[in-house]
Amino acid sequence: MTMMAILAALALQDTAELIRRLGHESVDVRVAAEEALRAGGKPAVAPLRKAAEEHPDPEVRARAAALVRHHVQVRWHTDLEAARAKAVAESKPLLVFSTMGPLDGFV
């Protein structure tokens, strides 16, 4: 097994554990798990989608669905510098639509 495969397996285990914690009896544990999954980025989307559709606990389904929306939703900005900074901070691509001509540095 390659190092990348091992790291991927560990990340999936961590994601599964965090998803399980979304239904914990302690609100603090649920919130911490949600924050970790939010910071986890795109690799968490597939397991979160599955949890949102199939998990027996409605609390887990609701929180997982909200996290999926967070990771895949397109956000609209009118301030390009703020949009660029946010995209960089969230490790997400920046998609720019404009009828105002070239956007040097944003394409």
C-alpha positions as CSV (number, residue, x, y, z in Angstrom):
1,M,0.0,0.0,0.0
2,T,1.4,3.4,-1.0
3,M,1.8,6.2,1.5
4,M,-1.0,8.2,-0.4
5,A,-3.3,5.2,-0.1
6,I,-2.6,4.9,3.6
7,L,-3.2,8.7,4.1
8,A,-6.4,8.5,2.1
9,A,-7.7,5.6,4.2
10,L,-6.9,7.4,7.4
11,A,-8.7,10.5,6.1
12,L,-11.8,8.5,5.4
13,Q,-11.6,6.9,8.8
14,D,-11.3,10.4,10.4
15,T,-14.2,11.6,8.2
16,A,-16.4,8.7,9.2
17,E,-15.6,9.3,12.9
18,L,-16.4,13.0,12.5
19,I,-19.7,12.2,10.8
20,R,-20.6,9.8,13.6
21,R,-19.9,12.7,16.1
22,L,-22.5,14.9,14.3
23,G,-25.0,12.9,16.3
24,H,-23.3,13.0,19.6
25,E,-25.4,13.8,22.7
26,S,-23.1,16.8,23.5
27,V,-23.7,19.9,21.5
28,D,-20.0,20.9,21.9
29,V,-18.9,17.6,20.3
30,R,-21.4,18.0,17.4
31,V,-20.3,21.6,16.8
32,A,-16.6,20.6,16.9
33,A,-17.2,17.8,14.4
34,E,-19.1,20.1,12.1
35,E,-16.3,22.7,12.2
36,A,-13.7,20.0,11.4
37,L,-15.8,18.7,8.5
38,R,-16.3,22.2,7.2
39,A,-12.5,22.8,7.3
40,G,-11.9,19.4,5.7
41,G,-12.9,20.6,2.3
42,K,-14.0,18.7,-0.8
43,P,-12.7,15.2,0.3
44,A,-15.5,15.1,2.9
45,V,-18.3,15.8,0.4
46,A,-18.9,12.2,-0.8
47,P,-19.1,10.7,2.7
48,L,-21.2,13.6,3.8
49,R,-23.6,13.1,0.9
50,K,-24.0,9.5,1.8
51,A,-24.6,10.4,5.5
52,A,-27.2,13.1,4.4
53,E,-29.1,10.5,2.5
54,E,-28.7,7.3,4.5
55,H,-27.8,7.9,8.1
56,P,-30.4,6.7,10.6
57,D,-30.1,9.7,12.9
58,P,-32.0,12.8,11.6
59,E,-29.6,15.1,13.4
60,V,-26.7,13.6,11.4
61,R,-28.6,13.8,8.2
62,A,-29.5,17.5,8.7
63,R,-25.9,18.5,9.7
64,A,-24.4,16.5,6.9
65,A,-26.7,18.0,4.3
66,A,-25.8,21.5,5.5
67,L,-22.1,20.7,5.2
68,V,-22.6,19.4,1.7
69,R,-24.4,22.6,0.7
70,H,-21.5,24.6,2.3
71,H,-18.9,22.7,0.2
72,V,-20.7,22.8,-3.1
73,Q,-22.7,26.1,-3.1
74,V,-21.6,28.8,-5.5
75,R,-21.2,32.1,-3.7
76,W,-21.7,35.4,-5.6
77,H,-19.6,38.5,-4.8
78,T,-19.4,41.9,-6.3
79,D,-16.1,42.7,-4.6
80,L,-13.5,40.7,-6.6
81,E,-10.7,41.2,-4.1
82,A,-12.9,39.9,-1.3
83,A,-14.0,37.0,-3.5
84,R,-10.5,36.1,-4.4
85,A,-9.3,36.2,-0.8
86,K,-12.2,34.0,0.3
87,A,-11.6,31.5,-2.5
88,V,-7.9,31.3,-1.5
89,A,-8.8,30.9,2.2
90,E,-11.3,28.1,1.5
91,S,-9.0,26.4,-1.1
92,K,-11.8,26.8,-3.7
93,P,-11.7,27.9,-7.3
94,L,-12.8,31.4,-8.2
95,L,-15.2,31.6,-11.1
96,V,-15.6,35.1,-12.5
97,F,-18.3,36.3,-14.8
98,S,-18.1,39.8,-16.2
99,T,-19.5,42.0,-18.9
100,M,-17.0,44.7,-18.0
101,G,-14.0,43.5,-20.1
102,P,-10.8,41.7,-19.1
103,L,-10.2,40.9,-15.4
104,D,-6.4,40.9,-15.2
105,G,-5.2,38.7,-12.4
106,F,-8.5,37.0,-11.9
107,V,-8.6,34.7,-14.9
